[in-house]
Amino acid sequence: MIFANPAGAPELACDECGCRWFDRMAGACYECGAEVPKSEIQAFEAALATYYEKTGNRP
């Protein structure tokens, strides 16, 4: 699930438990161990690109 933090930037959260902490090497949630679907990662990357275009605030 993707939501916006208070600054307006997108954040990715686990669909199963809502946790925002992921093991990027394993591709799973730290809290419940659910796998992060590739479609969710792609949607997050697209939302992040849109945020960067809108704000010009790239890392």
MMTF fields as JSON, N, C-alpha, C and O atoms, coordinates in Angstrom:
{
  "mmtfVersion": "1.0.0",
  "mmtfProducer": "UNKNOWN",
  "numBonds": 235,
  "numAtoms": 236,
  "numGroups": 59,
  "numChains": 1,
  "numModels": 1,
  "chainsPerModel": [1],
  "groupsPerChain": [59],
  "chainIdList": ["A"],
  "bondAtomList": [4, 2, 8, 6, 12, 10, 16, 14, 20, 18, 24, 22, 28, 26, 32, 30, 36, 34, 40, 38, 44, 42, 48, 46, 52, 50, 56, 54, 60, 58, 64, 62, 68, 66, 72, 70, 76, 74, 80, 78, 84, 82, 88, 86, 92, 90, 96, 94, 100, 98, 104, 102, 108, 106, 112, 110, 116, 114, 120, 118, 124, 122, 128, 126, 132, 130, 136, 134, 140, 138, 144, 142, 148, 146, 152, 150, 156, 154, 160, 158, 164, 162, 168, 166, 172, 170, 176, 174, 180, 178, 184, 182, 188, 186, 192, 190, 196, 194, 200, 198, 204, 202, 208, 206, 212, 210, 216, 214, 220, 218, 224, 222, 228, 226, 232, 230],
  "bondOrderList": [1, 1, 1, 1, 1, 1, 1, 1, 1, 1, 1, 1, 1, 1, 1, 1, 1, 1, 1, 1, 1, 1, 1, 1, 1, 1, 1, 1, 1, 1, 1, 1, 1, 1, 1, 1, 1, 1, 1, 1, 1, 1, 1, 1, 1, 1, 1, 1, 1, 1, 1, 1, 1, 1, 1, 1, 1, 1],
  "groupList": [{"groupName": "MET", "atomNameList": ["N", "CA", "C", "O"], "elementList": ["N", "C", "C", "O"], "formalChargeList": [0, 0, 0, 0], "bondAtomList": [1, 0, 2, 1, 3, 2], "bondOrderList": [1, 1, 2], "singleLetterCode": "M", "chemCompType": "L-PEPTIDE LINKING"}, {"groupName": "ILE", "atomNameList": ["N", "CA", "C", "O"], "elementList": ["N", "C", "C", "O"], "formalChargeList": [0, 0, 0, 0], "bondAtomList": [1, 0, 2, 1, 3, 2], "bondOrderList": [1, 1, 2], "singleLetterCode": "I", "chemCompType": "L-PEPTIDE LINKING"}, {"groupName": "PHE", "atomNameList": ["N", "CA", "C", "O"], "elementList": ["N", "C", "C", "O"], "formalChargeList": [0, 0, 0, 0], "bondAtomList": [1, 0, 2, 1, 3, 2], "bondOrderList": [1, 1, 2], "singleLetterCode": "F", "chemCompType": "L-PEPTIDE LINKING"}, {"groupName": "ALA", "atomNameList": ["N", "CA", "C", "O"], "elementList": ["N", "C", "C", "O"], "formalChargeList": [0, 0, 0, 0], "bondAtomList": [1, 0, 2, 1, 3, 2], "bondOrderList": [1, 1, 2], "singleLetterCode": "A", "chemCompType": "L-PEPTIDE LINKING"}, {"groupName": "ASN", "atomNameList": ["N", "CA", "C", "O"], "elementList": ["N", "C", "C", "O"], "formalChargeList": [0, 0, 0, 0], "bondAtomList": [1, 0, 2, 1, 3, 2], "bondOrderList": [1, 1, 2], "singleLetterCode": "N", "chemCompType": "L-PEPTIDE LINKING"}, {"groupName": "PRO", "atomNameList": ["N", "CA", "C", "O"], "elementList": ["N", "C", "C", "O"], "formalChargeList": [0, 0, 0, 0], "bondAtomList": [1, 0, 2, 1, 3, 2], "bondOrderList": [1, 1, 2], "singleLetterCode": "P", "chemCompType": "L-PEPTIDE LINKING"}, {"groupName": "GLY", "atomNameList": ["N", "CA", "C", "O"], "elementList": ["N", "C", "C", "O"], "formalChargeList": [0, 0, 0, 0], "bondAtomList": [1, 0, 2, 1, 3, 2], "bondOrderList": [1, 1, 2], "singleLetterCode": "G", "chemCompType": "PEPTIDE LINKING"}, {"groupName": "GLU", "atomNameList": ["N", "CA", "C", "O"], "elementList": ["N", "C", "C", "O"], "formalChargeList": [0, 0, 0, 0], "bondAtomList": [1, 0, 2, 1, 3, 2], "bondOrderList": [1, 1, 2], "singleLetterCode": "E", "chemCompType": "L-PEPTIDE LINKING"}, {"groupName": "LEU", "atomNameList": ["N", "CA", "C", "O"], "elementList": ["N", "C", "C", "O"], "formalChargeList": [0, 0, 0, 0], "bondAtomList": [1, 0, 2, 1, 3, 2], "bondOrderList": [1, 1, 2], "singleLetterCode": "L", "chemCompType": "L-PEPTIDE LINKING"}, {"groupName": "CYS", "atomNameList": ["N", "CA", "C", "O"], "elementList": ["N", "C", "C", "O"], "formalChargeList": [0, 0, 0, 0], "bondAtomList": [1, 0, 2, 1, 3, 2], "bondOrderList": [1, 1, 2], "singleLetterCode": "C", "chemCompType": "L-PEPTIDE LINKING"}, {"groupName": "ASP", "atomNameList": ["N", "CA", "C", "O"], "elementList": ["N", "C", "C", "O"], "formalChargeList": [0, 0, 0, 0], "bondAtomList": [1, 0, 2, 1, 3, 2], "bondOrderList": [1, 1, 2], "singleLetterCode": "D", "chemCompType": "L-PEPTIDE LINKING"}, {"groupName": "ARG", "atomNameList": ["N", "CA", "C", "O"], "elementList": ["N", "C", "C", "O"], "formalChargeList": [0, 0, 0, 0], "bondAtomList": [1, 0, 2, 1, 3, 2], "bondOrderList": [1, 1, 2], "singleLetterCode": "R", "chemCompType": "L-PEPTIDE LINKING"}, {"groupName": "TRP", "atomNameList": ["N", "CA", "C", "O"], "elementList": ["N", "C", "C", "O"], "formalChargeList": [0, 0, 0, 0], "bondAtomList": [1, 0, 2, 1, 3, 2], "bondOrderList": [1, 1, 2], "singleLetterCode": "W", "chemCompType": "L-PEPTIDE LINKING"}, {"groupName": "TYR", "atomNameList": ["N", "CA", "C", "O"], "elementList": ["N", "C", "C", "O"], "formalChargeList": [0, 0, 0, 0], "bondAtomList": [1, 0, 2, 1, 3, 2], "bondOrderList": [1, 1, 2], "singleLetterCode": "Y", "chemCompType": "L-PEPTIDE LINKING"}, {"groupName": "VAL", "atomNameList": ["N", "CA", "C", "O"], "elementList": ["N", "C", "C", "O"], "formalChargeList": [0, 0, 0, 0], "bondAtomList": [1, 0, 2, 1, 3, 2], "bondOrderList": [1, 1, 2], "singleLetterCode": "V", "chemCompType": "L-PEPTIDE LINKING"}, {"groupName": "LYS", "atomNameList": ["N", "CA", "C", "O"], "elementList": ["N", "C", "C", "O"], "formalChargeList": [0, 0, 0, 0], "bondAtomList": [1, 0, 2, 1, 3, 2], "bondOrderList": [1, 1, 2], "singleLetterCode": "K", "chemCompType": "L-PEPTIDE LINKING"}, {"groupName": "SER", "atomNameList": ["N", "CA", "C", "O"], "elementList": ["N", "C", "C", "O"], "formalChargeList": [0, 0, 0, 0], "bondAtomList": [1, 0, 2, 1, 3, 2], "bondOrderList": [1, 1, 2], "singleLetterCode": "S", "chemCompType": "L-PEPTIDE LINKING"}, {"groupName": "GLN", "atomNameList": ["N", "CA", "C", "O"], "elementList": ["N", "C", "C", "O"], "formalChargeList": [0, 0, 0, 0], "bondAtomList": [1, 0, 2, 1, 3, 2], "bondOrderList": [1, 1, 2], "singleLetterCode": "Q", "chemCompType": "L-PEPTIDE LINKING"}, {"groupName": "THR", "atomNameList": ["N", "CA", "C", "O"], "elementList": ["N", "C", "C", "O"], "formalChargeList": [0, 0, 0, 0], "bondAtomList": [1, 0, 2, 1, 3, 2], "bondOrderList": [1, 1, 2], "singleLetterCode": "T", "chemCompType": "L-PEPTIDE LINKING"}],
  "groupTypeList": [0, 1, 2, 3, 4, 5, 3, 6, 3, 5, 7, 8, 3, 9, 10, 7, 9, 6, 9, 11, 12, 2, 10, 11, 0, 3, 6, 3, 9, 13, 7, 9, 6, 3, 7, 14, 5, 15, 16, 7, 1, 17, 3, 2, 7, 3, 3, 8, 3, 18, 13, 13, 7, 15, 18, 6, 4, 11, 5],
  "groupIdList": [1, 2, 3, 4, 5, 6, 7, 8, 9, 10, 11, 12, 13, 14, 15, 16, 17, 18, 19, 20, 21, 22, 23, 24, 25, 26, 27, 28, 29, 30, 31, 32, 33, 34, 35, 36, 37, 38, 39, 40, 41, 42, 43, 44, 45, 46, 47, 48, 49, 50, 51, 52, 53, 54, 55, 56, 57, 58, 59],
  "secStructList": [7, 3, 3, 3, 7, 6, 6, 1, 7, 3, 3, 3, 7, 7, 6, 6, 6, 7, 7, 7, 7, 3, 3, 6, 6, 6, 6, 3, 3, 6, 6, 6, 7, 7, 5, 7, 7, 2, 2, 2, 2, 2, 2, 2, 2, 2, 2, 2, 2, 2, 2, 2, 2, 2, 2, 7, 7, 7, 7],
  "xCoordList": [0.851, 0.0, 0.903, 1.948, 0.503, 1.27, 0.446, -0.744, 1.097, 0.442, 1.409, 2.598, 0.915, 1.765, 2.09, 1.203, 3.362, 3.748, 3.374, 2.917, 3.552, 3.155, 3.808, 3.237, 4.984, 5.659, 5.132, 5.492, 4.275, 3.702, 4.428, 3.984, 5.535, 6.299, 5.618, 5.055, 5.665, 5.061, 5.884, 7.11, 5.198, 5.844, 5.145, 3.939, 5.91, 5.386, 5.162, 6.046, 3.986, 3.665, 3.203, 2.699, 3.376, 2.988, 1.465, 0.72, 1.017, -0.41, -1.017, -2.21, -0.207, -0.707, -0.845, -1.88, 0.2, 0.172, 0.316, 0.155, 0.617, 0.749, 2.123, 2.358, 3.032, 4.398, 5.1, 4.845, 5.975, 6.723, 8.179, 8.991, 8.533, 9.923, 10.067, 9.41, 10.941, 11.126, 12.588, 13.49, 12.805, 14.128, 14.291, 13.712, 15.065, 15.2, 15.935, 15.716, 16.794, 17.52, 16.579, 16.682, 15.676, 14.746, 13.433, 12.686, 13.146, 11.898, 10.69, 9.623, 10.86, 9.775, 9.655, 10.6, 8.479, 8.206, 8.953, 8.966, 9.572, 10.255, 9.265, 9.563, 8.096, 7.12, 6.466, 6.482, 5.884, 5.115, 5.733, 5.298, 6.744, 7.417, 6.746, 7.205, 5.658, 4.957, 5.847, 6.564, 5.794, 6.573, 5.972, 4.752, 6.848, 6.4, 6.235, 7.212, 5.007, 4.799, 5.57, 5.675, 6.099, 6.851, 5.984, 6.485, 4.693, 3.79, 3.706, 3.581, 3.772, 3.748, 5.042, 5.016, 6.156, 7.442, 7.454, 7.928, 6.935, 6.875, 5.943, 6.256, 4.806, 3.869, 4.506, 4.308, 5.269, 5.954, 7.008, 7.114, 7.783, 8.81, 8.182, 8.738, 7.039, 6.333, 5.825, 5.928, 5.276, 4.791, 5.95, 5.802, 7.085, 8.263, 8.773, 9.156, 8.783, 9.208, 8.278, 8.734, 6.988, 6.01, 6.251, 6.181, 6.532, 6.816, 8.06, 8.066, 9.105, 10.337, 10.096, 10.618, 9.312, 9.005, 8.228, 8.478, 7.292, 6.442, 7.225, 7.04, 8.095, 8.79, 10.192, 10.712, 10.814, 12.192, 13.147, 14.308, 12.675, 13.449, 13.986, 13.479, 15.023, 15.634, 16.717, 17.345, 16.935, 17.987, 19.374, 20.366],
  "yCoordList": [-1.157, 0.0, 1.227, 1.238, 2.239, 3.474, 4.583, 4.732, 5.351, 6.501, 7.669, 7.487, 8.862, 10.054, 10.399, 10.43, 10.656, 11.074, 12.55, 13.18, 13.117, 14.508, 15.522, 16.583, 15.21, 16.108, 15.933, 16.698, 14.922, 14.682, 13.641, 13.306, 13.122, 12.106, 10.749, 10.442, 9.936, 8.612, 7.683, 7.773, 6.796, 5.76, 4.443, 4.405, 3.375, 2.044, 1.344, 1.334, 0.76, 0.011, -1.386, -1.598, -2.321, -3.707, -3.808, -3.217, -4.555, -4.773, -5.627, -5.522, -6.461, -7.385, -6.737, -6.878, -6.025, -5.506, -3.987, -3.421, -3.32, -1.869, -1.362, -0.154, -2.269, -1.904, -1.201, -1.516, -0.257, 0.455, 0.032, 0.719, -1.075, -1.522, -2.796, -3.8, -2.745, -3.871, -4.287, -3.452, -5.579, -6.123, -6.097, -6.925, -5.161, -4.992, -6.151, -6.437, -6.811, -7.955, -9.148, -9.86, -9.369, -10.5, -10.119, -10.994, -8.805, -8.36, -8.689, -9.01, -8.609, -8.977, -7.981, -7.263, -7.958, -7.093, -7.618, -8.824, -6.726, -7.141, -7.613, -8.535, -6.995, -7.283, -8.649, -9.468, -8.898, -10.135, -11.111, -12.259, -10.662, -11.541, -11.658, -12.416, -10.909, -10.972, -10.447, -9.462, -11.112, -10.685, -9.402, -9.245, -8.491, -7.259, -7.559, -7.885, -7.452, -7.749, -6.782, -5.593, -7.297, -6.458, -5.329, -4.239, -5.584, -4.539, -3.377, -2.226, -3.662, -2.605, -1.789, -0.568, -2.462, -1.766, -0.854, 0.28, -1.347, -0.536, 0.662, 1.765, 0.452, 1.55, 2.587, 3.787, 2.134, 3.057, 3.863, 5.074, 3.199, 3.906, 4.947, 6.032, 4.637, 5.597, 6.781, 7.928, 6.502, 7.572, 8.453, 9.669, 7.846, 8.602, 9.483, 10.63, 8.965, 9.754, 10.951, 12.056, 10.73, 11.821, 12.864, 14.063, 12.422, 13.341, 14.175, 15.386, 13.535, 14.258, 15.284, 16.397, 14.912, 15.852, 17.049, 18.19, 16.78, 17.843, 18.787, 20.003, 18.218, 19.053, 19.477, 20.471, 18.736, 19.013, 18.656, 19.063, 17.899, 17.546, 16.129, 15.198, 15.981, 14.666, 14.461, 15.42, 13.2, 12.931, 13.185, 13.008],
  "zCoordList": [0.0, 0.0, 0.0, 0.65, -0.716, -0.799, -0.164, -0.439, 0.683, 1.293, 1.279, 1.017, 1.559, 1.591, 3.044, 3.897, 3.314, 4.658, 4.848, 3.895, 6.039, 6.268, 5.32, 5.067, 4.799, 3.865, 2.439, 1.545, 2.226, 0.912, 0.085, -1.013, 0.592, -0.138, 0.001, 1.052, -1.051, -0.962, -0.074, -0.029, 0.623, 1.419, 1.128, 0.887, 1.155, 0.892, 2.219, 3.075, 2.394, 3.609, 3.22, 2.118, 4.116, 3.903, 3.756, 4.537, 2.76, 2.552, 3.666, 3.95, 4.287, 5.309, 6.682, 7.333, 7.129, 8.507, 8.601, 9.682, 7.487, 7.503, 7.902, 7.916, 8.227, 8.615, 7.455, 6.293, 7.763, 6.722, 6.674, 6.054, 7.305, 7.349, 6.539, 6.815, 5.531, 4.638, 4.592, 4.67, 4.465, 4.204, 2.695, 1.992, 2.199, 0.754, 0.099, -1.078, 0.837, 0.273, 0.082, -0.917, 1.018, 0.944, 0.261, -0.176, 0.167, -0.437, 0.407, -0.117, 1.735, 2.64, 3.789, 4.116, 4.387, 5.532, 6.76, 7.007, 7.525, 8.749, 9.806, 10.566, 9.861, 10.915, 10.742, 11.66, 9.554, 9.383, 8.384, 8.287, 7.643, 6.696, 5.334, 4.48, 5.125, 3.837, 2.719, 2.893, 1.578, 0.421, -0.153, -0.213, -0.573, -1.209, -2.697, -3.372, -3.218, -4.643, -5.543, -5.243, -6.63, -7.561, -8.107, -8.385, -8.258, -8.748, -7.764, -8.181, -6.457, -5.446, -5.489, -5.337, -5.694, -5.779, -7.001, -6.93, -8.119, -9.336, -9.148, -9.598, -8.49, -8.238, -7.317, -7.507, -6.322, -5.417, -6.163, -5.975, -7.006, -7.777, -8.692, -8.862, -9.282, -10.134, -9.314, -9.747, -8.127, -7.25, -6.789, -6.675, -6.527, -6.108, -7.242, -7.009, -8.458, -9.621, -9.816, -10.112, -9.652, -9.768, -8.69, -8.961, -7.477, -6.373, -6.685, -6.466, -7.191, -7.527, -8.631, -8.572, -9.629, -10.711, -10.174, -10.564, -9.286, -8.74, -7.826, -7.871, -7.002, -6.009, -6.43, -5.923, -7.355, -7.715, -6.599, -6.623, -5.618, -4.431, -4.562, -3.937, -5.388, -5.55, -4.5, -4.05, -4.11, -3.112, -3.67, -2.962]
}
